[in-house]
Amino acid sequence: MILKNYSKYIVSLFSQGSVNYSFIDQVLVSGTNFLSNIILVRILDLYEFGLFASLWLILLFINSIYSALIVFPMMTLAPKQNNLASYFGSMLVIQSFLLIIIFCISFCITSLYFYLINLDVSYLTIILFSTTVLLYHAQDFFRRYFFIKELYKQVLIIDNITYVLRLIILVYFMIYPSIESLEEVLMIFSSTFLLGFIYGLFKCKFIIVYQNIKTDFIQNWKLAKWLIPSGLMQW
């Protein structure tokens, strides 16, 4: 009886609009990230994989702040907007400024981290990682946008461009070894994030009303100012 009910539940995941796509999206992103990490263990040596894992923690830390500032308030407030295109236009402008700040913060934190552990890493690695952090959040903005607009197929397309394509590239380099450094791995990550961002930018429908940017920022901040301390406390 339990097995029968469980089977019905699994079938329902693939037959109910938003639940269907949300479930597939989560499996796709989590699954490809998991497999990518396994492949990276094969491609990189132990030292460089440990370095990559440390850097990825920095990305996740920055992502918690970004989500509190942009993602969570946007997903809460967007359904209440009378002019959704104008609101997304304001968020896109705010996001653009925030991405510049994110790049700088990422660069500073990573540089400080390497300094504190007395590790000699090239500035190219730090710049590539900071670029990866920037592009990760750039494409993630449009994933959230399509979720809010209930354009779930567009979300899956971005996921395929960003995560599945990255996995395919990593599998290729695992079969035909030619990657020799962490910098090359970061180039692969940033390239697929860039492709996802470009696709989302062309598919996103928005208008920028400069008079509304300040108002939209203030209403976002009213939520964000409580979410940021919460995110930091979790860390």
N, C-alpha and C positions, 0 to 999 in steps of 0.2 A: 504493500500500500504506500509506504514512504517512498519507495523507488519510483512508483508510478506518478505520484505527485511531483517528485523532483523532476521527472522527465517532462511533465507538462509545463513546469516552470521554465526549464531550459528552452523548450519549444516556444514558449510565450516571449522569450527575449528576442526571438527572431521574427516576431509577427506583430509587435506593437510599436509602431512609429518611432518616437523619440527614445524609448527604452532600448529598442533594437540598436540604433546607431550609437547611443551612449555606451552600451555594453561593448559593442565591437570596437569602438574608439579606445576604450580603456584597455581591452585585451591587446589591441594593436600597439598602442604606445608602450604599455608595460612589458609586453612580450618582446618587442623589438629592442627595447632598452636592456632587458635582461640578456638577450642573445648577443647584443652588441658588446656587453661587458665580458661575456665569455670569450668572444672572438678577440677582444683586446688583450685578454690574458695570453692568448696564443701569439698575437702579433708583437706585443711589446715585451720587453724583459721585465723582471720583477720590480726593479727600481723605477722604471718609467711608468709602469702601471700603478704603482703606489703613488707616484707623483700625480698622475691623472686623477686617481680617486680623491686625493687631497684637494685638487683644484675643483673637482665636481662638487665637493662639499661647500666650497666658497660660492659656486653658482647657485646651489640650493638655498644658501643663506640669503643671498641677494634676491633670489626669487620670492622668498617669504616677505621681504619688504616691498618688492614690486607688486605682489599680489594684494597686499594690504592697501597700497596706494591707488592701484588702477583696477585690478581684476575683480576683487570682491565688491567694491562699491559700484563698479560698472554693471556687474551682473545683477545687483540688487536694484539699482536706480533705473537702468535702461527700460525695463518694462513699464515704468511709470511716466515715461517721457511722452509729451504730445508730438514733438518733432524728433523722431529717432535719428534721422539722417544728420540733423544739426548737432545732436548730442554726440554721436559717434565722430563727427568732424572735430568737435571740441576735444574729445578724448584722444583723437589722433594727434592733434597739435600738442596737447599736454604730454602724451606718450613720447613724442619726438624729443622734447626737451628733457624728459626723464631718462631717455636712452643715452643721451650725452652724459648725464650725471652718472648713470649706471656704469658706463664705460670707464669714466674717471675713478669711480669708487672701486670698481673691479681691479683696475690697474694699481691703485694705491694699496688695497688690501693684499693683493697677490705679491707685490713688491715687498711689503712689510713682512708678510709670512715667510718669504724666502730669506729675508734679512735675519729674522729672529731665529730661524733654524740653521742659519749660516750655510745656505745652499747657493752655489754659484750657478744661476740659470740665466740664459740669454734674454735680452729684452724682447727678442722676437717671440719667444715662448709666451711672455707676459702679454704682449700686444695681441697675439693670435688668440690667447685665452679670453682676453677682455673683449675682443671682437666676437668670439663665440657666445659669450654671455649676452652681449648686445643683440645679436641676431636671434638668439634663442627667445628672448622676450619680444622681439619684433614680430616673429612669426606666431608666437603664442597669443599675442593680442588679437590676431585675426581668427585664430581657432575659437577664442572666446566670443568674438563678434558673431561668427557663424552659428555658434551654439545659441546665443541670445536670439538671433533671427530665425532659429529652427531650420537652418540650412545644413542639415547633418551630413549630406553627401559631400558638401564643400569641405566640411571638417575632415572627412575621411580622405578626400583628395590631398589636402595639406599634410595629413598624417603619412600618406603614402609617399608624397614627395620628400618629406622631411625625414621620416623614420625608416620606412621600408627601403627607400633608395639608399640611405646611409648603410643599412644592414647589408644590402646587396653589394655595395662597394667594399665593405669590410670583409665580406665572404670572399670576394675576388682576391683581395690582397692576402687573405689567409691561405688561399689555394696557390696563388702565385706571389710568394713573398717578395715585396719590393719596398715596403715601408721600413724606414730605418730610424725614425725619431718620433717623439711626441708631437713635434710641430706639424708633421704630415697628417697625423690623426686629427689634430685641431683644425687643420685646413678642410678635411673631409666633413667634420661636424659643422663648421661655419658655412661651408658651401651649400649643404643641404638645407640648413636653416635659412640661408639667403634665398634659395629657390622657393621655399614655402612662403617666405615674406613677400616676394615679388608676386606670386600667384594670388595671395590674399589681398594685396594692395590693388590689383587689377579687378578683382571680383567684389571688393567692398564698395558699397554705395553710401556716400556721405557728402555733406556740404559743409563748408566752413563759414560760420557766422561769427566773426571776430568779437562782436558785442556780447555773445553768449558764453565765450570761453571762460571769463572770470566767474560768472554765475555757476557754470557747470563744475568748475574746479572747486568752488566753495562747497557745493553740495556733496561732492565726492570727499572732500577733506573732512567734513563733519563725521563721516563714517570711518575714514582712514585713520584719523587721529586716535581712535580707540583700537583699531585692528593692528596697528604697528607695534604698540607695547605688548599686545597679546602674542604676536608672532615672535618678538624678541624673547619674551619669557619662555616660550616653548624651546628655543635654542639654549 
